[in-house]
């Protein structure tokens, strides 16, 4: 049994006239009559009561009509859904982000806008370290990820830089440098105890921070090394040392952490990057295009 058999049957059942049904379907009447007989023979059931001048559904045909309509509707829905998916209008997309990237205002704003414009798309989220996210995107476990680095180490990935964010100094409340109202020079941090956040052999903010320290003429004296940026700010809040973080974090631990800008000579930025596989699916490409527009 094929879908065309169901379409032919429904047309004949609704028209109750073989010639009118044939006109409706755009085929000749004799082939239509043969298709209906073939369907009845396959089912082993007569669906119509026939007279020389009429054809009407019998009791079995009335039962089959409900199921035939439902099957045709389900098939039409399946076609519509697969076409939506091919156009990137439905489906599922898994998006990853680092803790610091998620705090940039562009990221939640983009998530809200994409969901509002594509309500049929299921969005899944995953927070992780930069290296883990890049490997997840490369391995097809995540479709795209917001990170603070390039994707140069992964030739199968593409990256779109959405923003360049200034870095600020995070100081414990009561720290002598926190009492200054003016911007701080990187060289002023040379003798300070540093809280570092990094992932072994992984790209990230340290790719920009370490050169900035070297440019100021010192290697940071690291007293704690944590895997997450938010953990570093928490240690600053506890008075363990200082660190330098993206400006988006200046709302974290307010009151116990004071944030100060770097002076013009010391200032530097880090990227907010959206990384995805190349080539991208239609759905992921829609997400990337919206991110570009938002940026």
PyMOL commands that set and color helices and strands:
alter all, ss='L'
color gray80, all
select helices_A, chain A and resi 3-15+18-25+29-43+59-86+99-102+105-117+130-138+176-179+186-189+206-215+229-237+247-251+282-294
alter helices_A, ss='H'
color red, helices_A
select strands_A, chain A and resi 48-51+54-57+91-97+121-127+144-147+157-172+193-197+221-226+243-246+257-261+269-277
alter strands_A, ss='S'
color yellow, strands_A
deselect
rebuild
show_as cartoon
